[in-house]
């Protein structure tokens, strides 16, 4: 079916269910989540190369696995948001909140990471009435 064409037997035009900007935000998050994990890994590798940074390495390792879990919750949330579900937006928000707390505690907070999470959160919040 093509968007905005009449369906046979219906008076209302067909409209795509998911707004394009919401789809773009979800795709952007799918691309950016592995990139943030990669850059975190690269920062981890730079700490390993400095033998005097053993305490820094131990502190970084303490927050790495929980942060990956927060990204996993965010992944589930983005899948739910892609399917136009309200629980997806809530799960994405929970993953964002947990991830930010872990990044602040691990002293690895970055503004770019916040922006990469806020785009799909903002898009989902703007489409709240369309979500089921």
N, CA, C and O atoms as a GROMACS GRO file, in nm:
protein
  528
    1UNK      N    1   0.082  -0.118   0.000
    1UNK     CA    2   0.000   0.000   0.000
    1UNK      C    3   0.087   0.125   0.000
    1UNK      O    4   0.193   0.129   0.062
    2UNK      N    5   0.042   0.222  -0.068
    2UNK     CA    6   0.113   0.350  -0.069
    2UNK      C    7   0.045   0.446   0.028
    2UNK      O    8  -0.078   0.447   0.037
    3UNK      N    9   0.123   0.527   0.100
    3UNK     CA   10   0.063   0.620   0.196
    3UNK      C   11  -0.034   0.717   0.130
    3UNK      O   12  -0.018   0.755   0.014
    4UNK      N   13  -0.132   0.756   0.206
    4UNK     CA   14  -0.230   0.859   0.169
    4UNK      C   15  -0.316   0.822   0.048
    4UNK      O   16  -0.378   0.910  -0.012
    5UNK      N   17  -0.322   0.696   0.014
    5UNK     CA   18  -0.412   0.653  -0.092
    5UNK      C   19  -0.537   0.595  -0.029
    5UNK      O   20  -0.534   0.548   0.085
    6UNK      N   21  -0.645   0.600  -0.101
    6UNK     CA   22  -0.770   0.544  -0.052
    6UNK      C   23  -0.763   0.392  -0.049
    6UNK      O   24  -0.718   0.328  -0.145
    7UNK      N   25  -0.806   0.335   0.062
    7UNK     CA   26  -0.822   0.191   0.068
    7UNK      C   27  -0.958   0.156   0.008
    7UNK      O   28  -1.052   0.234   0.020
    8UNK      N   29  -0.967   0.043  -0.054
    8UNK     CA   30  -1.094   0.003  -0.113
    8UNK      C   31  -1.198  -0.021  -0.003
    8UNK      O   32  -1.174  -0.094   0.092
    9UNK      N   33  -1.311   0.041  -0.019
    9UNK     CA   34  -1.419   0.022   0.076
    9UNK      C   35  -1.412   0.110   0.200
    9UNK      O   36  -1.495   0.096   0.289
   10UNK      N   37  -1.316   0.200   0.207
   10UNK     CA   38  -1.303   0.290   0.322
   10UNK      C   39  -1.308   0.434   0.276
   10UNK      O   40  -1.261   0.468   0.167
   11UNK      N   41  -1.365   0.518   0.359
   11UNK     CA   42  -1.376   0.660   0.326
   11UNK      C   43  -1.254   0.740   0.368
   11UNK      O   44  -1.229   0.848   0.314
   12UNK      N   45  -1.177   0.690   0.464
   12UNK     CA   46  -1.062   0.765   0.513
   12UNK      C   47  -0.936   0.721   0.440
   12UNK      O   48  -0.922   0.603   0.406
   13UNK      N   49  -0.845   0.814   0.417
   13UNK     CA   50  -0.721   0.775   0.350
   13UNK      C   51  -0.631   0.693   0.442
   13UNK      O   52  -0.634   0.708   0.565
   14UNK      N   53  -0.551   0.608   0.382
   14UNK     CA   54  -0.453   0.528   0.457
   14UNK      C   55  -0.338   0.618   0.498
   14UNK      O   56  -0.285   0.694   0.417
   15UNK      N   57  -0.300   0.611   0.623
   15UNK     CA   58  -0.185   0.685   0.672
   15UNK      C   59  -0.090   0.587   0.739
   15UNK      O   60  -0.135   0.494   0.806
   16UNK      N   61   0.039   0.605   0.721
   16UNK     CA   62   0.132   0.515   0.789
   16UNK      C   63   0.116   0.528   0.941
   16UNK      O   64   0.091   0.636   0.993
   17UNK      N   65   0.132   0.417   1.010
   17UNK     CA   66   0.107   0.415   1.153
   17UNK      C   67   0.219   0.485   1.230
   17UNK      O   68   0.191   0.558   1.326
   18UNK      N   69   0.343   0.466   1.192
   18UNK     CA   70   0.457   0.522   1.264
   18UNK      C   71   0.503   0.651   1.195
   18UNK      O   72   0.531   0.649   1.075
   19UNK      N   73   0.510   0.762   1.268
   19UNK     CA   74   0.562   0.885   1.207
   19UNK      C   75   0.707   0.865   1.162
   19UNK      O   76   0.783   0.793   1.227
   20UNK      N   77   0.744   0.929   1.053
   20UNK     CA   78   0.879   0.912   0.999
   20UNK      C   79   0.984   0.959   1.097
   20UNK      O   80   1.089   0.895   1.108
   21UNK      N   81   0.960   1.068   1.167
   21UNK     CA   82   1.060   1.120   1.259
   21UNK      C   83   1.080   1.027   1.377
   21UNK      O   84   1.190   1.022   1.433
   22UNK      N   85   0.977   0.952   1.416
   22UNK     CA   86   0.992   0.855   1.523
   22UNK      C   87   1.075   0.736   1.474
   22UNK      O   88   1.161   0.686   1.547
   23UNK      N   89   1.050   0.693   1.351
   23UNK     CA   90   1.131   0.586   1.293
   23UNK      C   91   1.276   0.628   1.280
   23UNK      O   92   1.366   0.548   1.307
   24UNK      N   93   1.300   0.752   1.239
   24UNK     CA   94   1.437   0.802   1.228
   24UNK      C   95   1.506   0.803   1.364
   24UNK      O   96   1.623   0.766   1.375
   25UNK      N   97   1.434   0.846   1.469
   25UNK     CA   98   1.492   0.850   1.603
   25UNK      C   99   1.529   0.710   1.652
   25UNK      O  100   1.633   0.691   1.714
   26UNK      N  101   1.442   0.613   1.626
   26UNK     CA  102   1.471   0.475   1.667
   26UNK      C  103   1.592   0.419   1.592
   26UNK      O  104   1.678   0.354   1.652
   27UNK      N  105   1.599   0.444   1.463
   27UNK     CA  106   1.713   0.396   1.384
   27UNK      C  107   1.841   0.464   1.431
   27UNK      O  108   1.945   0.400   1.440
   28UNK      N  109   1.833   0.594   1.462
   28UNK     CA  110   1.951   0.664   1.510
   28UNK      C  111   2.000   0.602   1.641
   28UNK      O  112   2.120   0.590   1.662
   29UNK      N  113   1.908   0.564   1.729
   29UNK     CA  114   1.949   0.503   1.855
   29UNK      C  115   2.012   0.367   1.831
   29UNK      O  116   2.112   0.332   1.895
   30UNK      N  117   1.954   0.288   1.739
   30UNK     CA  118   2.012   0.157   1.707
   30UNK      C  119   2.155   0.171   1.656
   30UNK      O  120   2.240   0.086   1.685
   31UNK      N  121   2.183   0.276   1.582
   31UNK     CA  122   2.318   0.299   1.530
   31UNK      C  123   2.408   0.355   1.639
   31UNK      O  124   2.525   0.317   1.648
   32UNK      N  125   2.356   0.444   1.722
   32UNK     CA  126   2.441   0.513   1.819
   32UNK      C  127   2.475   0.428   1.942
   32UNK      O  128   2.582   0.447   2.000
   33UNK      N  129   2.388   0.336   1.982
   33UNK     CA  130   2.416   0.256   2.102
   33UNK      C  131   2.544   0.174   2.088
   33UNK      O  132   2.626   0.175   2.180
   34UNK      N  133   2.564   0.103   1.977
   34UNK     CA  134   2.692   0.032   1.964
   34UNK      C  135   2.811   0.128   1.956
   34UNK      O  136   2.921   0.094   2.002
   35UNK      N  137   2.790   0.246   1.899
   35UNK     CA  138   2.900   0.343   1.892
   35UNK      C  139   2.940   0.392   2.031
   35UNK      O  140   3.058   0.405   2.060
   36UNK      N  141   2.842   0.419   2.117
   36UNK     CA  142   2.877   0.462   2.253
   36UNK      C  143   2.948   0.351   2.328
   36UNK      O  144   3.040   0.377   2.405
   37UNK      N  145   2.906   0.226   2.305
   37UNK     CA  146   2.976   0.115   2.369
   37UNK      C  147   3.118   0.103   2.314
   37UNK      O  148   3.210   0.073   2.389
   38UNK      N  149   3.136   0.126   2.184
   38UNK     CA  150   3.268   0.119   2.124
   38UNK      C  151   3.360   0.226   2.181
   38UNK      O  152   3.475   0.198   2.215
   39UNK      N  153   3.308   0.350   2.191
   39UNK     CA  154   3.392   0.458   2.244
   39UNK      C  155   3.423   0.435   2.391
   39UNK      O  156   3.532   0.470   2.438
   40UNK      N  157   3.330   0.377   2.464
   40UNK     CA  158   3.358   0.340   2.603
   40UNK      C  159   3.467   0.233   2.609
   40UNK      O  160   3.553   0.237   2.697
   41UNK      N  161   3.462   0.138   2.517
   41UNK     CA  162   3.565   0.035   2.512
   41UNK      C  163   3.701   0.096   2.478
   41UNK      O  164   3.803   0.055   2.534
   42UNK      N  165   3.702   0.193   2.386
   42UNK     CA  166   3.829   0.256   2.350
   42UNK      C  167   3.886   0.334   2.469
   42UNK      O  168   4.008   0.334   2.490
   43UNK      N  169   3.800   0.400   2.546
   43UNK     CA  170   3.848   0.468   2.666
   43UNK      C  171   3.903   0.366   2.765
   43UNK      O  172   4.002   0.391   2.833
   44UNK      N  173   3.837   0.252   2.773
   44UNK     CA  174   3.882   0.143   2.860
   44UNK      C  175   4.020   0.094   2.816
   44UNK      O  176   4.106   0.067   2.899
   45UNK      N  177   4.040   0.081   2.686
   45UNK     CA  178   4.170   0.035   2.633
   45UNK      C  179   4.279   0.137   2.663
   45UNK      O  180   4.393   0.097   2.691
   46UNK      N  181   4.249   0.265   2.659
   46UNK     CA  182   4.351   0.365   2.688
   46UNK      C  183   4.390   0.360   2.836
   46UNK      O  184   4.505   0.389   2.870
   47UNK      N  185   4.295   0.324   2.923
   47UNK     CA  186   4.328   0.309   3.065
   47UNK      C  187   4.419   0.188   3.085
   47UNK      O  188   4.512   0.193   3.166
   48UNK      N  189   4.392   0.078   3.012
   48UNK     CA  190   4.473  -0.043   3.026
   48UNK      C  191   4.618  -0.016   2.986
   48UNK      O  192   4.710  -0.073   3.045
   49UNK      N  193   4.638   0.069   2.886
   49UNK     CA  194   4.774   0.092   2.838
   49UNK      C  195   4.860   0.168   2.938
   49UNK      O  196   4.983   0.171   2.924
   50UNK      N  197   4.799   0.230   3.039
   50UNK     CA  198   4.874   0.305   3.140
   50UNK      C  199   4.881   0.220   3.267
   50UNK      O  200   4.780   0.206   3.336
   51UNK      N  201   4.998   0.161   3.299
   51UNK     CA  202   5.005   0.073   3.416
   51UNK      C  203   4.980   0.145   3.549
   51UNK      O  204   4.946   0.081   3.648
   52UNK      N  205   4.997   0.277   3.552
   52UNK     CA  206   4.976   0.351   3.677
   52UNK      C  207   4.828   0.374   3.705
   52UNK      O  208   4.793   0.426   3.811
   53UNK      N  209   4.740   0.338   3.613
   53UNK     CA  210   4.597   0.366   3.628
   53UNK      C  211   4.518   0.245   3.675
   53UNK      O  212   4.405   0.225   3.632
   54UNK      N  213   4.575   0.164   3.762
   54UNK     CA  214   4.507   0.043   3.808
   54UNK      C  215   4.378   0.076   3.883
   54UNK      O  216   4.277   0.010   3.862
   55UNK      N  217   4.381   0.175   3.970
   55UNK     CA  218   4.260   0.212   4.044
   55UNK      C  219   4.152   0.264   3.950
   55UNK      O  220   4.034   0.234   3.968
   56UNK      N  221   4.193   0.341   3.849
   56UNK     CA  222   4.098   0.391   3.749
   56UNK      C  223   4.034   0.275   3.673
   56UNK      O  224   3.914   0.276   3.645
   57UNK      N  225   4.115   0.176   3.639
   57UNK     CA  226   4.065   0.059   3.567
   57UNK      C  227   3.964  -0.017   3.651
   57UNK      O  228   3.859  -0.059   3.601
   58UNK      N  229   3.993  -0.036   3.778
   58UNK     CA  230   3.900  -0.108   3.865
   58UNK      C  231   3.769  -0.032   3.880
   58UNK      O  232   3.662  -0.093   3.881
   59UNK      N  233   3.775   0.100   3.892
   59UNK     CA  234   3.653   0.180   3.904
   59UNK      C  235   3.573   0.173   3.775
   59UNK      O  236   3.450   0.163   3.779
   60UNK      N  237   3.641   0.177   3.662
   60UNK     CA  238   3.573   0.170   3.532
   60UNK      C  239   3.504   0.035   3.513
   60UNK      O  240   3.391   0.029   3.465
   61UNK      N  241   3.573  -0.073   3.551
   61UNK     CA  242   3.516  -0.207   3.535
   61UNK      C  243   3.393  -0.229   3.622
   61UNK      O  244   3.304  -0.306   3.586
   62UNK      N  245   3.387  -0.161   3.737
   62UNK     CA  246   3.274  -0.179   3.828
   62UNK      C  247   3.143  -0.129   3.766
   62UNK      O  248   3.036  -0.176   3.805
   63UNK      N  249   3.150  -0.034   3.672
   63UNK     CA  250   3.029   0.023   3.615
   63UNK      C  251   3.004  -0.021   3.471
   63UNK      O  252   2.900   0.014   3.414
   64UNK      N  253   3.095  -0.096   3.411
   64UNK     CA  254   3.080  -0.133   3.271
   64UNK      C  255   2.964  -0.230   3.250
   64UNK      O  256   2.878  -0.205   3.166
   65UNK      N  257   2.960  -0.338   3.324
   65UNK     CA  258   2.854  -0.438   3.304
   65UNK      C  259   2.715  -0.382   3.337
   65UNK      O  260   2.622  -0.407   3.261
   66UNK      N  261   2.697  -0.309   3.448
   66UNK     CA  262   2.564  -0.250   3.470
   66UNK      C  263   2.523  -0.152   3.360
   66UNK      O  264   2.405  -0.142   3.326
   67UNK      N  265   2.620  -0.078   3.304
   67UNK     CA  266   2.586   0.015   3.196
   67UNK      C  267   2.543  -0.060   3.070
   67UNK      O  268   2.453  -0.016   2.999
   68UNK      N  269   2.607  -0.172   3.043
   68UNK     CA  270   2.564  -0.254   2.930
   68UNK      C  271   2.421  -0.304   2.954
   68UNK      O  272   2.342  -0.314   2.860
   69UNK      N  273   2.388  -0.335   3.079
   69UNK     CA  274   2.252  -0.373   3.113
   69UNK      C  275   2.153  -0.260   3.089
   69UNK      O  276   2.041  -0.283   3.043
   70UNK      N  277   2.194  -0.136   3.121
   70UNK     CA  278   2.108  -0.020   3.096
   70UNK      C  279   2.087  -0.001   2.946
   70UNK      O  280   1.977   0.035   2.903
   71UNK      N  281   2.190  -0.025   2.867
   71UNK     CA  282   2.176  -0.016   2.721
   71UNK      C  283   2.082  -0.127   2.672
   71UNK      O  284   2.004  -0.105   2.579
   72UNK      N  285   2.089  -0.245   2.735
   72UNK     CA  286   1.998  -0.354   2.700
   72UNK      C  287   1.852  -0.317   2.728
   72UNK      O  288   1.764  -0.347   2.648
   73UNK      N  289   1.827  -0.252   2.842
   73UNK     CA  290   1.692  -0.204   2.873
   73UNK      C  291   1.650  -0.100   2.770
   73UNK      O  292   1.535  -0.099   2.725
   74UNK      N  293   1.743  -0.012   2.732
   74UNK     CA  294   1.715   0.087   2.630
   74UNK      C  295   1.683   0.022   2.496
   74UNK      O  296   1.596   0.070   2.423
   75UNK      N  297   1.754  -0.085   2.462
   75UNK     CA  298   1.728  -0.158   2.338
   75UNK      C  299   1.587  -0.215   2.336
   75UNK      O  300   1.516  -0.205   2.236
   76UNK      N  301   1.548  -0.274   2.448
   76UNK     CA  302   1.410  -0.326   2.458
   76UNK      C  303   1.310  -0.211   2.445
   76UNK      O  304   1.206  -0.226   2.381
   77UNK      N  305   1.342  -0.097   2.506
   77UNK     CA  306   1.254   0.018   2.497
   77UNK      C  307   1.242   0.072   2.356
   77UNK      O  308   1.133   0.110   2.313
   78UNK      N  309   1.352   0.076   2.282
   78UNK     CA  310   1.346   0.126   2.144
   78UNK      C  311   1.268   0.030   2.056
   78UNK      O  312   1.196   0.073   1.965
   79UNK      N  313   1.282  -0.099   2.081
   79UNK     CA  314   1.201  -0.196   2.005
   79UNK      C  315   1.053  -0.173   2.033
   79UNK      O  316   0.971  -0.176   1.942
   80UNK      N  317   1.018  -0.149   2.160
   80UNK     CA  318   0.879  -0.119   2.193
   80UNK      C  319   0.833   0.012   2.133
   80UNK      O  320   0.719   0.023   2.088
   81UNK      N  321   0.921   0.112   2.130
   81UNK     CA  322   0.886   0.240   2.069
   81UNK      C  323   0.868   0.225   1.919
   81UNK      O  324   0.780   0.288   1.860
   82UNK      N  325   0.951   0.143   1.856
   82UNK     CA  326   0.938   0.115   1.712
   82UNK      C  327   0.803   0.052   1.683
   82UNK      O  328   0.742   0.077   1.579
   83UNK      N  329   0.756  -0.032   1.776
   83UNK     CA  330   0.625  -0.097   1.760
   83UNK      C  331   0.510  -0.010   1.810
   83UNK      O  332   0.396  -0.054   1.818
   84UNK      N  333   0.542   0.117   1.845
   84UNK     CA  334   0.443   0.217   1.888
   84UNK      C  335   0.374   0.177   2.018
   84UNK      O  336   0.252   0.188   2.030
   85UNK      N  337   0.451   0.132   2.115
   85UNK     CA  338   0.398   0.093   2.245
   85UNK      C  339   0.444   0.191   2.352
   85UNK      O  340   0.558   0.238   2.349
   86UNK      N  341   0.354   0.223   2.445
   86UNK     CA  342   0.390   0.316   2.552
   86UNK      C  343   0.493   0.257   2.646
   86UNK      O  344   0.577   0.330   2.699
   87UNK      N  345   0.487   0.126   2.668
   87UNK     CA  346   0.584   0.066   2.758
   87UNK      C  347   0.725   0.079   2.700
   87UNK      O  348   0.822   0.079   2.776
   88UNK      N  349   0.738   0.091   2.569
   88UNK     CA  350   0.868   0.110   2.508
   88UNK      C  351   0.930   0.243   2.548
   88UNK      O  352   1.049   0.251   2.577
   89UNK      N  353   0.848   0.347   2.551
   89UNK     CA  354   0.897   0.479   2.593
   89UNK      C  355   0.935   0.475   2.741
   89UNK      O  356   1.035   0.536   2.780
   90UNK      N  357   0.857   0.405   2.821
   90UNK     CA  358   0.888   0.396   2.964
   90UNK      C  359   1.017   0.317   2.988
   90UNK      O  360   1.099   0.356   3.071
   91UNK      N  361   1.036   0.208   2.915
   91UNK     CA  362   1.158   0.129   2.929
   91UNK      C  363   1.279   0.208   2.880
   91UNK      O  364   1.387   0.201   2.940
   92UNK      N  365   1.262   0.283   2.772
   92UNK     CA  366   1.371   0.367   2.723
   92UNK      C  367   1.409   0.472   2.827
   92UNK      O  368   1.527   0.500   2.848
   93UNK      N  369   1.309   0.531   2.890
   93UNK     CA  370   1.336   0.629   2.996
   93UNK      C  371   1.406   0.566   3.115
   93UNK      O  372   1.495   0.627   3.174
   94UNK      N  373   1.366   0.444   3.152
   94UNK     CA  374   1.432   0.375   3.263
   94UNK      C  375   1.577   0.342   3.229
   94UNK      O  376   1.665   0.359   3.313
   95UNK      N  377   1.601   0.296   3.108
   95UNK     CA  378   1.739   0.268   3.066
   95UNK      C  379   1.823   0.394   3.063
   95UNK      O  380   1.940   0.392   3.100
   96UNK      N  381   1.763   0.505   3.018
   96UNK     CA  382   1.834   0.633   3.015
   96UNK      C  383   1.870   0.678   3.156
   96UNK      O  384   1.984   0.716   3.183
   97UNK      N  385   1.772   0.672   3.246
   97UNK     CA  386   1.798   0.716   3.384
   97UNK      C  387   1.904   0.631   3.452
   97UNK      O  388   1.996   0.684   3.515
   98UNK      N  389   1.893   0.499   3.439
   98UNK     CA  390   1.991   0.410   3.501
   98UNK      C  391   2.130   0.431   3.439
   98UNK      O  392   2.230   0.434   3.511
   99UNK      N  393   2.135   0.446   3.308
   99UNK     CA  394   2.264   0.467   3.241
   99UNK      C  395   2.329   0.597   3.284
   99UNK      O  396   2.451   0.601   3.302
  100UNK      N  397   2.251   0.704   3.299
  100UNK     CA  398   2.309   0.831   3.340
  100UNK      C  399   2.361   0.826   3.483
  100UNK      O  400   2.466   0.882   3.514
  101UNK      N  401   2.287   0.758   3.570
  101UNK     CA  402   2.334   0.742   3.708
  101UNK      C  403   2.466   0.665   3.709
  101UNK      O  404   2.560   0.703   3.780
  102UNK      N  405   2.473   0.558   3.633
  102UNK     CA  406   2.596   0.478   3.629
  102UNK      C  407   2.713   0.557   3.568
  102UNK      O  408   2.826   0.544   3.614
  103UNK      N  409   2.686   0.636   3.466
  103UNK     CA  410   2.793   0.715   3.406
  103UNK      C  411   2.843   0.824   3.501
  103UNK      O  412   2.963   0.851   3.506
  104UNK      N  413   2.753   0.884   3.576
  104UNK     CA  414   2.796   0.985   3.673
  104UNK      C  415   2.876   0.920   3.784
  104UNK      O  416   2.980   0.972   3.824
  105UNK      N  417   2.829   0.806   3.836
  105UNK     CA  418   2.903   0.737   3.941
  105UNK      C  419   3.040   0.690   3.894
  105UNK      O  420   3.137   0.692   3.969
  106UNK      N  421   3.047   0.646   3.769
  106UNK     CA  422   3.174   0.600   3.713
  106UNK      C  423   3.260   0.712   3.659
  106UNK      O  424   3.367   0.687   3.603
  107UNK      N  425   3.216   0.836   3.674
  107UNK     CA  426   3.287   0.955   3.627
  107UNK      C  427   3.319   0.944   3.478
  107UNK      O  428   3.429   0.978   3.434
  108UNK      N  429   3.221   0.897   3.402
  108UNK     CA  430   3.238   0.884   3.258
  108UNK      C  431   3.125   0.953   3.183
  108UNK      O  432   3.096   0.918   3.068
  109UNK      N  433   3.060   1.051   3.246
  109UNK     CA  434   2.944   1.118   3.186
  109UNK      C  435   2.988   1.201   3.068
  109UNK      O  436   3.088   1.273   3.075
  110UNK      N  437   2.912   1.192   2.958
  110UNK     CA  438   2.939   1.270   2.836
  110UNK      C  439   2.809   1.330   2.787
  110UNK      O  440   2.705   1.265   2.790
  111UNK      N  441   2.814   1.454   2.741
  111UNK     CA  442   2.696   1.522   2.690
  111UNK      C  443   2.642   1.454   2.563
  111UNK      O  444   2.521   1.447   2.544
  112UNK      N  445   2.732   1.404   2.478
  112UNK     CA  446   2.689   1.339   2.354
  112UNK      C  447   2.602   1.217   2.384
  112UNK      O  448   2.505   1.192   2.313
  113UNK      N  449   2.635   1.142   2.488
  113UNK     CA  450   2.556   1.024   2.524
  113UNK      C  451   2.415   1.067   2.565
  113UNK      O  452   2.317   1.001   2.532
  114UNK      N  453   2.405   1.178   2.638
  114UNK     CA  454   2.274   1.228   2.679
  114UNK      C  455   2.192   1.264   2.555
  114UNK      O  456   2.074   1.229   2.546
  115UNK      N  457   2.253   1.333   2.461
  115UNK     CA  458   2.182   1.374   2.340
  115UNK      C  459   2.136   1.254   2.258
  115UNK      O  460   2.027   1.256   2.201
  116UNK      N  461   2.218   1.149   2.252
  116UNK     CA  462   2.181   1.032   2.175
  116UNK      C  463   2.061   0.958   2.236
  116UNK      O  464   1.985   0.893   2.164
  117UNK      N  465   2.044   0.968   2.366
  117UNK     CA  466   1.928   0.908   2.431
  117UNK      C  467   1.807   1.000   2.424
  117UNK      O  468   1.694   0.952   2.415
  118UNK      N  469   1.830   1.132   2.430
  118UNK     CA  470   1.717   1.225   2.435
  118UNK      C  471   1.640   1.236   2.304
  118UNK      O  472   1.522   1.271   2.304
  119UNK      N  473   1.706   1.208   2.191
  119UNK     CA  474   1.635   1.218   2.062
  119UNK      C  475   1.519   1.118   2.055
  119UNK      O  476   1.406   1.160   2.027
  120UNK      N  477   1.541   0.988   2.078
  120UNK     CA  478   1.425   0.898   2.074
  120UNK      C  479   1.328   0.921   2.190
  120UNK      O  480   1.207   0.900   2.174
  121UNK      N  481   1.379   0.964   2.306
  121UNK     CA  482   1.288   0.993   2.416
  121UNK      C  483   1.197   1.110   2.382
  121UNK      O  484   1.077   1.106   2.408
  122UNK      N  485   1.253   1.215   2.324
  122UNK     CA  486   1.173   1.330   2.284
  122UNK      C  487   1.074   1.296   2.173
  122UNK      O  488   0.960   1.341   2.175
  123UNK      N  489   1.119   1.216   2.078
  123UNK     CA  490   1.030   1.175   1.968
  123UNK      C  491   0.916   1.090   2.021
  123UNK      O  492   0.802   1.105   1.978
  124UNK      N  493   0.946   1.000   2.114
  124UNK     CA  494   0.841   0.916   2.173
  124UNK      C  495   0.744   0.998   2.256
  124UNK      O  496   0.624   0.972   2.254
  125UNK      N  497   0.797   1.096   2.330
  125UNK     CA  498   0.709   1.181   2.412
  125UNK      C  499   0.619   1.266   2.322
  125UNK      O  500   0.503   1.289   2.355
  126UNK      N  501   0.672   1.311   2.209
  126UNK     CA  502   0.590   1.390   2.116
  126UNK      C  503   0.481   1.305   2.052
  126UNK      O  504   0.376   1.357   2.014
  127UNK      N  505   0.506   1.176   2.040
  127UNK     CA  506   0.408   1.086   1.978
  127UNK      C  507   0.326   1.010   2.082
  127UNK      O  508   0.265   0.908   2.050
  128UNK      N  509   0.324   1.057   2.206
  128UNK     CA  510   0.259   0.984   2.315
  128UNK      C  511   0.114   0.949   2.284
  128UNK      O  512   0.071   0.837   2.314
  129UNK      N  513   0.039   1.038   2.224
  129UNK     CA  514  -0.102   1.010   2.192
  129UNK      C  515  -0.118   0.902   2.087
  129UNK      O  516  -0.220   0.834   2.083
  130UNK      N  517  -0.017   0.886   2.001
  130UNK     CA  518  -0.023   0.784   1.896
  130UNK      C  519   0.016   0.647   1.947
  130UNK      O  520  -0.015   0.545   1.885
  131UNK      N  521   0.086   0.643   2.062
  131UNK     CA  522   0.134   0.515   2.116
  131UNK      C  523   0.018   0.439   2.178
  131UNK      O  524  -0.075   0.497   2.234
  132UNK      N  525   0.026   0.305   2.166
  132UNK     CA  526  -0.080   0.221   2.224
  132UNK      C  527  -0.032   0.160   2.353
  132UNK      O  528  -0.106   0.085   2.417
   0.00000   0.00000   0.00000
